[in-house]
Amino acid sequence: MAGQSNKVKHKTKTALNKVKSSIKEKLFNIADIQSTTVQELADFIQHHPETKVTKKEMLGNTYSFYNLETQGNKYYLETNTSKILQLDVSSQDKNMVSYRSYRDSYQMHTPIRIP
């Protein structure tokens, strides 16, 4: 019975996150607010010529750590193969984006407002 309740709770939470993302995207488009997504930021960091990459093999898995400083912003990205595990963007020690794969706060294609 408890397993069924948790399954329903998870489905509800997932559905609400999708609705929230859709509403946020529409509002940003209507208000013409500049935004990006976690995936777009990760692509930017990975392909920027000034990005420093460190790769480590741990427990049979390859992890990549990307660091980039450009235009007053600091970018940090961790990946396992192609999965984004962590992404942080800060400017003048102010955290602008904080994505963790284990949290539900941002989905991969949820628009994120860029200050």
N, C-alpha and C positions, 0 to 999 in steps of 0.2 A: 504494500500500500504506500509506504514512504517513497519507494523507488518511482512509482507512478506519479506521485506528487512532485518529486524533483524533476521528472521529465517534462511535466506540464509547465512547471516554473521556468525551466530552461527554454522551452519553445516560446513561451510568452515573452521572456526577456529578449530573445533573439528577434522576435517579430517587432517588439517595441524599438529596439535599436535600429532595425531597418527603416521603420517609419520615421524615426528621429533623423536618420541620415538623409532620407529623401526630402523631408521638410527643410532641413538645413541647406541642402543643395539648392532647392528651389528659392529659398529666401536669399541666399548669396547671389544667385543669378538675377533675381528681381532687383535687389538693391545694388547690383554691380559691385559687390565686395570681392576683392582679390582673395582667391583661395587656392589651395593645392590639396593633394592627398598624400598619405603616408607613402604609397607606392611611387608617386611622382618625385617626392623628396629623396627617397632611396635611390631612384634612378639617377637623379641629379648628383648625389654624393658619389655613387659608384663610377660615374662617367666623367667627373670633373678632373681635369689634368693635374690639379694640385693636391688631390686626395692622397693621403698616405694610407697604405693598406698593410695590415699584419695578418698573417694566417697562422692558425694553431691547430694541431691535431690533438683532440682530447677524446678519450674513450671510443676511438674508432671513427669519430666524426670530425669533419673539417669546419672550423669556425673562422669567419673573416671579420676583422675589426677595421673600420674605416674612420679616419679623422680628417676633417677639413676645416680650415679657417679662411674665410673670404668675406670681404665687404663688411667687416665688423661682426660677422656671425660665426659661431662655432657649431659644427655638425659632427655628430657621432652616430655610427651605425654598426650594429652587430648582425651578422647573418649566419645561418647554418645552411650550407649549399645555397638554395635560392630563397629560403624562408627568412623573412625579416623578424628578428628576435627583439631588437631594441633600436629606437631611433630617438635622438635628442637634438633639439636646435635651441641655441641660446644666443642672446645678444646682450652685451654688457652685463654679464652675469644674471640676466633675467631669462628664465626658462620660457621659451615660446611654444615648443612642442615637446611632448613626452609620450612616446608610444612604447608599450610593452606588449608582446604577443600574448601574454598570459592574462591581460586585463581586457575588459570589454569596452573601455572608454572610446577608442577609435577603431573603426573597421578599416580595412585596407583602402577602400575607395570613398570613405567619408570625407567630404570637403572640410578642410581646416582653414580657418581665417588666418590670413597673414597680416600681422600688425604693421 
